[in-house]
Amino acid sequence: MVFIKQAQELGFSLDEIRGLLATGGAEECRKVHDLLSVKLHDLECRLESMKKFRRVLTRHLSECERELREHGQEACCPVVALGKHQAPGAKMRRKERA
């Protein structure tokens, strides 16, 4: 049961899991091998994508911390400004208020 849940969480369909759990000869073993190879490659791609996104989130967190540390209550969130494509303008407005 644990294997089935883990396989589902990793993107295996129930039909694919059924194929993995079936017993059979060399032909079936080759099919399982090929399926596992594809899924492992997909998982590696997803992990790499998650690592890249983690680096982005870490950078954004640092930018927010720096902005808050340097400007306190007058801080303009660099992440929100970036999302609105107004990062330079947001900083200018803060400077204009000073």
VEXDREN-2710 file (C-alpha; in Angstrom, 1 decimal):
% VEXDREN-2710
k/r/px/py/pz
1/MET/0.0/0.0/0.0
2/VAL/2.8/2.4/0.8
3/PHE/4.5/1.8/-2.6
4/ILE/1.2/2.6/-4.4
5/LYS/0.8/5.9/-2.5
6/GLN/4.4/6.9/-3.2
7/ALA/4.1/5.9/-6.8
8/GLN/0.9/8.0/-7.2
9/GLU/2.6/11.0/-5.5
10/LEU/5.4/10.7/-8.0
11/GLY/3.0/10.8/-11.0
12/PHE/2.5/7.2/-11.8
13/SER/-1.0/6.4/-13.0
14/LEU/-2.9/3.4/-11.5
15/ASP/-2.5/1.5/-14.7
16/GLU/1.3/2.1/-14.6
17/ILE/1.4/1.0/-10.9
18/ARG/-0.6/-2.1/-11.8
19/GLY/2.0/-2.9/-14.5
20/LEU/4.8/-2.4/-12.0
21/LEU/3.2/-4.8/-9.5
22/ALA/2.4/-7.5/-12.0
23/THR/4.7/-10.5/-12.2
24/GLY/5.9/-11.7/-15.6
25/GLY/8.7/-12.7/-17.8
26/ALA/11.5/-10.8/-19.6
27/GLU/9.1/-8.8/-21.9
28/GLU/7.2/-7.5/-19.0
29/CYS/10.4/-6.7/-17.1
30/ARG/11.6/-4.7/-20.1
31/LYS/8.4/-2.7/-20.1
32/VAL/8.8/-2.0/-16.4
33/HIS/12.4/-1.0/-16.9
34/ASP/11.4/1.4/-19.7
35/LEU/8.6/2.9/-17.6
36/LEU/10.9/3.3/-14.6
37/SER/13.6/4.9/-16.7
38/VAL/11.1/7.5/-18.1
39/LYS/9.7/8.2/-14.7
40/LEU/13.1/8.6/-13.1
41/HIS/14.1/11.0/-15.9
42/ASP/10.8/13.0/-15.3
43/LEU/11.5/13.1/-11.6
44/GLU/15.1/14.3/-12.1
45/CYS/13.7/17.1/-14.3
46/ARG/11.1/18.0/-11.7
47/LEU/13.8/18.0/-8.9
48/GLU/16.0/20.3/-11.0
49/SER/13.1/22.7/-11.6
50/MET/12.3/22.7/-7.9
51/LYS/15.9/23.5/-7.0
52/LYS/15.9/26.4/-9.4
53/PHE/12.6/27.7/-8.0
54/ARG/14.1/27.3/-4.4
55/ARG/17.0/29.5/-5.5
56/VAL/14.6/32.1/-6.8
57/LEU/12.6/32.1/-3.5
58/THR/15.8/32.3/-1.5
59/ARG/16.9/35.3/-3.5
60/HIS/13.5/37.0/-3.1
61/LEU/13.5/36.4/0.6
62/SER/17.0/38.0/0.9
63/GLU/15.7/41.0/-1.2
64/CYS/12.7/41.4/1.1
65/GLU/14.9/41.2/4.2
66/ARG/17.4/43.7/2.9
67/GLU/14.6/46.1/1.9
68/LEU/12.9/45.9/5.3
69/ARG/16.2/46.2/7.2
70/GLU/17.2/49.3/5.1
71/HIS/13.9/51.1/4.9
72/GLY/11.7/49.7/7.7
73/GLN/8.1/51.1/7.4
74/GLU/9.0/52.9/4.2
75/ALA/10.0/49.7/2.5
76/CYS/8.6/48.8/-1.0
77/CYS/8.5/45.1/-1.5
78/PRO/10.9/44.3/-4.3
79/VAL/9.1/41.0/-5.1
80/VAL/5.7/42.7/-5.6
81/ALA/7.3/45.5/-7.6
82/LEU/9.1/43.0/-9.8
83/GLY/5.8/41.1/-10.3
84/LYS/4.2/44.4/-11.5
85/HIS/7.3/45.2/-13.6
86/GLN/7.7/48.4/-11.7
87/ALA/10.8/47.7/-9.6
88/PRO/12.7/50.9/-10.7
89/GLY/9.6/53.1/-10.3
90/ALA/8.8/51.7/-6.9
91/LYS/12.2/52.7/-5.6
92/MET/11.9/56.1/-7.1
93/ARG/8.6/56.8/-5.4
94/ARG/10.1/55.8/-2.0
95/LYS/13.0/58.2/-2.6
96/GLU/10.6/60.9/-3.7
97/ARG/8.8/60.6/-0.3
98/ALA/12.0/61.1/1.6
END
